[in-house]
Amino acid sequence: MKKSPLRIIAHRLGLLAYVLFALFPLYWLFKIAVTPESLLYSEGVRLWPSAMSFDSFTKVLTATDFPAFFRNSIVVAGGTAFFVTIFASLSGYAFSRFRFAGKALIVGLMLLTQMFPIVMLIAPIYRLMTPLGLTDSLWGLIITYTAFNVPFATFLMQSFFEGIPKELEESAMIDGCTRFEALRKVIFPLTLPGMAATLGFVFTAAWSELLFSLMLINSEEKMTFPVGLLSFIGKFSVDWGQMMAAGVLALIPACVFFALIQCYLVQGLTAGAVKG
């Protein structure tokens, strides 16, 4: 059924309104970041500042520990995304292709881990990490984030493996490949969109996580940027300019990452939608 021009225009206007609404907080973040400190409180609410300055960005990069926070977040988010993708790919393949005793129980327990609010688990995790020497350690954060993200990522990868015909790997094995070779040469290349979707989801989740970083990290040189942002809040005032500039800079890795995997991500998120 052909849509009327009026309906198409209304549809596009609605989408445009949604995009503007979603992007407005980001615009406001950038607007405050480039507003000179002298005008920040004096010119009131304006859609665009009467003058622009990048002094806040300069101060954040040269006079604060933000570069160290930034580097720590890259290590933690990148490491978590790497390990979760490996573990979730292997476990998702196992759940998709094999039948074994206790499979339903394991799936149920993995679902159970997703039902508890993170706040409830902070104290037990801290008590568990302390004797292992993993508090105040980036490895502690990577292990914690990996443990929390593997269940959901496993179900995500399982759906991708189930969308790949078993006949493909069976044909490879008839041609002389072992199961591992069939998995590496035939199946894994076909699941690249799924791996990209998993990488994007996990990287974003680890990049912006605050509660565990706040609890497990004590020393300033190991803080991640969500915790580092709190350093711009003083006892009696907030340095809004530098905080917003740090927020803008923190957006860059996530934007670059998603731009690099965009083509795989779209395929990955829509794969399985019309399966069967």
Secondary structure, 3 states (H helix, E strand, C coil): CCCCHHHHHHHHHHHHHHHHHHHHHHHHHHHHHHCCCCCCCCCCCCCCCCCCCCHHHHHHHHCCCHHHHHHHHHHHHHHHHHHHHHHHHHHHHHHHHCCCCCHHHHHHHHHHHCCCCHHHHHHHHHHHHCCCCCCCCHHHHHHHHHHHHHHHHHHHHHHHHHCCCHHHHHHHHHCCCCHHHHHHHHHHHHCHHHHHHHHHHHHHHHHHCCHHHHHHCCCHHHCCHHHHHHHHECCCCECHHHHHHHHHHHHHHHHHHHHHCHHHHHHHHHCCCCCC
